[in-house]
């Protein structure tokens, strides 16, 4: 892949059961092949005691390029640790209102969903697009004046007959290509 950017893309990963994850673990395995370009920041392992260090997070975000939040859709939202990350890190004295340290930074999301893509349509089982469920996150991005560049979504991960290890491997390679395309 080479050095396709000046700063690393920081991928903030949260998965409540990471060791049992098929998609998120495989995506991280693929990203590890590009240590000069991608910083994997797994908040479950960085903060095993649960306390999120906002100044450490500010430093990580300020000293890297594009930001990607990677997580499974968890009861139609981000997982609890990711929500806590928002609460602790995106503070009014740093991310909005009094200062805009993330202003004009590119930010995207990588989301894995148990249900198939058709479920996330007006006529589907969940009646909405995935990003409609995450409008609170999208609005937080607006308040921080970041440049939301879209999401990389993998659907149907609970159907292991369709979403096989080979399919997940292919999606992991596509994810790397997506990361390249959005890098600052």
Secondary structure, 3 states (H helix, E strand, C coil): CCCCCCCCEEEEEECCCHHHCCHHHHHHHHHHHHCCCEEEEEHHHHCCCCCCCHHHHHHHHHCCCCEEEEEECCCCCCCHHHHHHHHHHCCCCCCCCCCCCCCCCEEEEEEECCCCHHHHCCCCCCCCCHHHHCHHHHHHHHHCCCEEEEEEEECCCCCCCCCCHHHHHHHHHHHHHHHHHHCC
